[in-house]
Structure formats: structure tokens, C-alpha cells
């Protein structure tokens, strides 16, 4: 349906891609991946006719309809949600608008209205409208939203209305640029399932690994100005790309060794009459070789070293018998919660259960209706919310804003950190006032990480980040030694960061003392995405689980009013678990350091010149390597024993 041949594009001296060739057939589900700035959105623009290529051809099957959802869009005029969603073509939209204008003006007897209704019927609009409403409902719109002016909605909800329009139109090729950015977990789950049975082809850009794994069957990667094609989902692509690079590297090294061997023969014997013929033959052998190119390294995620937060006491924060309501709507009644030093807790549960409310209560952004919020010794909470961007000065440049934090930071350090979160080149001199919502969100995140609190509260921190930037954030948080409580819909991010799970439903808090996979096992959930928003069925207490809640919404047998002995035993278990966790982390750090030293010694011993230059050093290096190997073996045994103790105490 779509054939791209030898496509190339550059902006001045910056080459985005060249000799790009690929094909998308009907019912294909294709992901386009690559680092930020590789040209993904530009390639989309070329395919849609918005940008001219420097060379090559784009051939679209005659009569094929293409639908496109950009990252950002905005309503025009006074169009309503249903007018956007049901306006599947420009003419649909024009006629539907006339009907809406006449109905709002009470002018339903004019010929203008009658002609518009007739034309809308002819276009199939009255069949499309019910379909659009079903899709809007799947994207979490209520019936009362359909006639609301789109201008009264946030940008994210306007994007959902435009997404509904595309899905209702059912183009032959659906092109989506980061379609999950503006979806909550429940609408994301609905959208993912809807696309699985979509009748046309899908070509998309997304940073959501779980979404890509569930949906795509092909991956196109832009790397070093070329397109590389892979079959399968995102995980298949990662595995196959690594294997392909390893095979190419092995073949390249083998060929280079062969060439070096032949060249040594030529250099040694080329001038000797008795060997000259053989030397020439060896040279011809080299000339006839089909040279294997060295594999090109993928763009590495920047390893940004963020400062560590100030030290704190063992307990960072505690909620005791906390009640909270929004007016007549009661969210919590008598909950208990506490977070201790070094914990990494992800909050899961259905939409509206109170996950964001709990974060705001912990942050102090909301005041409990009743009960106590108590901060521990030297606790310094920090709250990251995508809607809370008042921490930014609109008059500053991006660079100035980063350098305005409460510690000294030079320009080189600031630009390194900014680059890892997509602010590169001259973009660091843009005014904060002109940044998009996603850019402001990323900038607020950078400021928080550069001056980190020891109690970090984060609501959907990966939104608007590409895959490389998510990896940069993961690297920063893996080295963070404070306490983290967060909400995320990114299963990959959760698996990398969370060490325990708190499920929230119907005012009840259920703690799972293990990572996300442990939570899936204990909750008997088969769908890793659906488990993020699962309801009360996951709140039933299971053996080994600690339920930190009370109130009439909680099961009677799960009362949070525990005896002193219970609380003392739980505190001792937490302290023991934290102590063993610190031991495991320390062993891992020592092992990594020794492995780096092992690689360095091995590289030295692989240098042929060393054996001719300093035989005594060779002997010393070998002794050092043997001793290091023994130490590594001992530490690995200690690590395995400590890990088993940690697993045992977590299970108990």
C-alpha cells in the first residue's frame, strides 16, 4: 500500500537519512523508532506530503486513504467534541458544523438546515456519529461532553477528540505520532485493544514499550541515517538488533584479522624474489574481498550523574488515620501509610481511586480532612506533577532556568543534563514561555533531579519523554538513594524502578512487599497493563500481604489498627529488609568495580607489544588477574547468599 524507495533528506549539512527503502502492506503494524532528532517526524511529514524529500520516491496505492494524528493539535472556532469526532472528512465537518450552528440558533426550518441534513445523510454522517460516540466513550468522554465546545477542554482532551475522528474514519493507513501521550490508563487499554482489531495498516511513533510490544509486528529503526527493518515487536527488535550487531562485529573482526595477516605476509616477503609472486597473490586476495563494514554503535544514553539528596531518618513520612474528601465525595476514611528510607513504591489501581490524591496528601499539596501527616527527621519532600509548572520562570531561557536551582551548576554540566532530556543545541536558549507543555514538564523534572529531595513524589514522570530520555531518567533514579513514591502507566519504567507496590481501590490500601512481577504473581493478574488499573478484586488480602488501611470501605478483617507487637514486628522486618538490601547494593557496586578492573587487566594482557617490552609486568598482571578472579568469585557467592536472604524475608 505504501512503498518508499531510496528516500533522502538533509537540512543543510545535517543529513537525517539517505537511501531509505521500505514497504508497508495492508494490516501491517509498524513502529518507527530511533533517537530524538533522527528524523522520525520528518519522515512522517514527507510521507504525508508536507515536506519534500531531497531524493527518492514515495508511492501510495491509488485510492488509499491516509489518516494522521500529530503530537499536538488545537480546535478551530466553536466546534464541539462531537463535531470534531464525527467530522471524518473536511466535507463531513463542514456540513456537520452547519447543522450544529442551526440547531444552536434554533433555526431548524430553513432551507440551509434542510440541505445540510440531506447532504449529511448522503455522506453517511448519521451512521458515523453513533460510531464516533462509541469511540469517544472508549476514550473516557461522557455523554455530557459531546456538545461541549472543544475550546473549553484541555489540549489532551482535544487530542482525544481528533483521535476519535481518525478511528471513526477508518483510513487504510493510520499514522500516529506519540498517540498515548494524552491517554489515561483505562483509555490507553481500550485504545490498545481497539487497534488490535483495526482493519487497516498502522504506522506509529511511540515511546511506550508495552504498547509497542502488544501491537506491532514490524519495527523500522532510523540509525546513523539509514533504515533497518526488523520483524516482531519492540522486545524482538531489541534482541534481534543486538544479535545482528554482534554477528556483524564478529565477521568484521575476523575479516580484519585475515587482512592484517595477509598484509604482514606482503610486507615481509613482497621484496623477495622467491616470494614476490605469492605476495602479489595475497594482495589480489585482499583487493577481491567484499569488505564488511564495522557495525555502527547505537546512540548511547547519556549517563547523567545527579547529586544525592540530604540524609534523612529511617521514616520519611507517616499518615495516621487520615480522612479526605472532595466536597461530598469521600476518597479516604481512616487510612494509615508510611514510607521509609530507600523505599521505591509504585501506586496502582483504577482511575479515580485516589492515587494522585494520595501523592498530594504526602506532598502537602492537600490537607487531610482529619488525621495526621507527619514528616520524619530531616525529611525534604519534592512533588513532580505534570500540571504543576508554576516552578518555572517564563522569562528565563531553558539554560538560565536550570542554573537557577539552589546549588551552583556550570554551563557544561547544565547542557549535559539538558541534552539527555531532549534540549540540545540552540534549544537551550529558548524562553520558557514559548516551550510546549511537554518541554515545560521535562524542564521541571530536570530541576527536581538537579536539586533532589530525599522524598521524591512523582506523577507520570515519563510522559513526553522518548525512549532514550526514559532510559536517562531510569539511570538517574537507579542511582538515587532517597525514597521514591510514584505513579506511572509505563510498565517498563515500573519494572526498572519499583521495589514494592501499593494497590489503591475503594479507599483501601494494599501493600505488596515485592516488585511489579511479584505483584502480578500475588494478584494473579495475567495482563501486566490491565493490572495497573484493576479494581477491588486485587484488594483482597492474600497470605504474606500487609494491608495499611481502615474505614468502612476496607474489608473488616484488614483493619489497620494493629497491636504494638504487630507494629514492632513489622518495623523490625522493614529494618532487616533495608539492611540486607543495602548489603546487596554494596556487593553489586563492588562486583561492578572489580569487573571493570578485570576488563582493564585483560585488555592490557591482550597487547602483543607488552610481552616484548616488559615480561616482568606481564607476570605481575597475570598474578593480579588471578587474585581478582578469586575475589570476584567470593563476592558473587556472598551476593547470591544475600539475595536469597532478601527474597526469603520479602516472601515472609
Buried (B, 14 or more C-beta within 10 A) or exposed (E): BBBBBEBBBBEEEEBBBBEBBBBBEEEBBBBBBBBBBBBBBBBBBBBBEEEEBBEBEBEBEEEBBBBBBBBBBEBEEBBBBBBBBBBBBEEBBEBBBBBBBBEEEEEEEEEEBEEBBEBBEEBEBEEBBEBBBEBBBBBBBEEEBBEBEBEEBEBBBBBBBBBBBBBBBBBBBBBBBBBBBBBBBBBBBBBBBEBEEBEBBBBBBBBBBBBBBBBBBBBBBBBBBEBBEBEBBBBBBBEBBEEEBEEBBEEBEEBEEEBEEBBEBBEEBBEEEEBEEBBEEBBEEEEEEEEBEEBEEBBEBBEBEBEEBEEBEEBBBBBBBBBBBEEEEBBBBBBBBBBBBBBBBBBBBBEBBBBBBBBBBBBEBBEBBEBEBEBBEEBBBBBBBBEBBEBBEEEBBBBBBBBEBEEEBEEEBBBBBBBBBBBEEEBBEBBBEEBEBBBBBBBBBBBBBBBBBBBBBBBBBBBBBBBBBBBBBBBBBEEBEBBBBBBBBBBBBBBBBBBBBBBBBBBBBBBBBBBBEBBBEBBEBEEBBBBBBBEBEBBBBEEEBBBBBBBEBBBEEBEBEBEEEEEEEBBEBBEEBBEBBBBBEEBBEBBEEBEEBBEEBEEBBEEEEBEEEEEEEBEEBEEBBEEBEEBBEEBEEBBEEBBEBBEEBBEE
